[in-house]
């Protein structure tokens, strides 16, 4: 710690204390009645789809067997040719990296590209750590297999959300993160990158992906 | 490039030793273009806030809870600051406490200098505006680029933000189009989308090469040591992803005790700021790159800024430190809507600025700001953490009087006034004279159009109806005697 002017002491004096508190204070309780906006018994994939769509993400519900053809069809109608993917067991299980390669796309895993090279990719296809239904959000968690830049740098992001990924509310997400440990970087994504700085005109695709596509496997 | 002459005027005023709110605000209120731009934008944001909050089952209780959480954190700030420090250090980061703006600038410049960092991508942060950090880094020879679109536009125009959340609310499309055309040497073009893409291409190159990322923090989570930053563009994410070194400059009052408290705060912040349920990106960070990771910072520095906050904490205005900088009180304020943000003469405009600027920078230097309110209460109604802004503004006005910061003339006038009010005889005489004089002046039209001396200010912008033929005292006396 670097505290050349004794800010900590000033704060303690400002609060009228000369010694540190003897025990941890108890913060106000977070009551579900007041804070929770979505419940576990709700139809989470449907709620997520409605909210994520309102957030301007393009959401499709797809049976696992139909996922790959629909993904390929989606990418073929876009201009994306170079596609980055994380090291992901679930993507491998769904046959995505291999399937995309067979369909003629250039596919690179996160562990095979440098951060700098990623700037020249058109699209990232990723799994997610969790999806929060109430806010219509994708939650990404950084790891050696899944870099922060994947869902940020390429102009298009396709996320695959599986049944087990859904959480009802932000309360559930933060409780889970507290239990599982926060990794180095958590990002909650609730739409395409956008700005309204110029006379409140909405423009998407500023510094992050302007196109966020989500496949929900119910 | 020379900056906007209007802005230049505001900046000169703001840097004068004693800020003259009256002259600046009168000028701002007379600027039709400015008023239209500000009004359009903030009324939309204010409407959006009300609409989205009305869809929540229990918005008032949620706001009370949010206020309680922030108040609890402030009341035990020593404990939570120490907890943040311990957790950040455990996560591999370094913690620096900066007592003043000068100290914070020096610490950050030193971090950049000692590591030979050259290119800095900076995301939007009110704390960095408060200490004028970008300027200090530029003077130390770094290439510093503001990466939020609005802040980038301000940077290349040498302008200042006029709103906490939407910093270029005072600028219209044409002035931005003109600016881009001259800055990038490209043909004039008025399409917001292509202007944004021009900035994207320019900034993307900077992201790729940057070795220092700077962010602020919307919240600081004590029990995990994480910084939480919300944004819509993705530039703050770039700051925590690409550069080798990350510095987050955060005010000491930004603490929430637990990670789960974010579920309360995040539900209110974007709703109150822009009428969104969530911002596009909510990032939680604070650990250095883990072994095997291929992006994220190798070094993390958390600079905790005091700069007057501990003095506010000690006094009767502690509650004002709850502020989460959502800007809802600006959008709701009838004064802000008419004069915009620059007229407040500091980085924190609007009702909350009228309150905290004098607290931060001395009541004597900004004694007009607590008067920049009609005390209508719209700010208190809007505040997601329930800061009673009108009450504190009245208390500041009281402080101005008790500390004799008002002018000698004003004090003399009130002394005379007080003695008049204490004597029924003098009061009656003055009332009779006033009635006679005003009725004389309004004989023709029924309106008083022009008054001499100090009264001139009153009639300069409005007419006053003629007083009734009988004073209240006369009517009361007549009524009692049965006439």
Interface residues (C-beta under 8 A of the other chain):
Chain A: X1 X2 X3 X4 X5 X6 X7 X8 X10 X11 X12 X13 X14 X15 X17 X20 X21 X24 X25 X27 X28 X30 X31 X33 X34 X35 X37 X51 X54 X55 X110 X111 X114 X115 X116 X119 X135 X136 X137 X142 X143 X144 X147 X148 X149 X152 X153 X169 X170 X171 X173 X174 X175 X177 X178 X182 X183 X184 X185 X186 X187 X188 X189 X190 X191 X192 X193 X194 X195 X196 X197 X198 X199 X200 X201 X203 X205 X206 X207 X208 X209
Chain B: X37 X40 X41 X44 X56 X57 X58 X61 X62 X65 X68 X69 X72 X73 X75 X76 X77 X78 X79 X81 X82 X85 X89 X94 X95 X96 X97 X98 X99 X100 X103 X107 X147 X148 X149 X150 X153 X166 X167 X168 X172 X173 X176 X192 X193 X195 X196 X197 X199 X200 X203 X204 X207 X208 X223 X224 X226 X232 X233 X234 X235 X237 X238 X240 X241 X242 X252 X257 X258 X259 X260 X261 X262 X263 X264 X266 X267 X274 X277 X278 X279 X280 X281 X282 X283 X284 X285 X287 X288 X289 X290 X291 X292 X293 X294 X295 X296 X304 X306 X310 X311 X313 X314
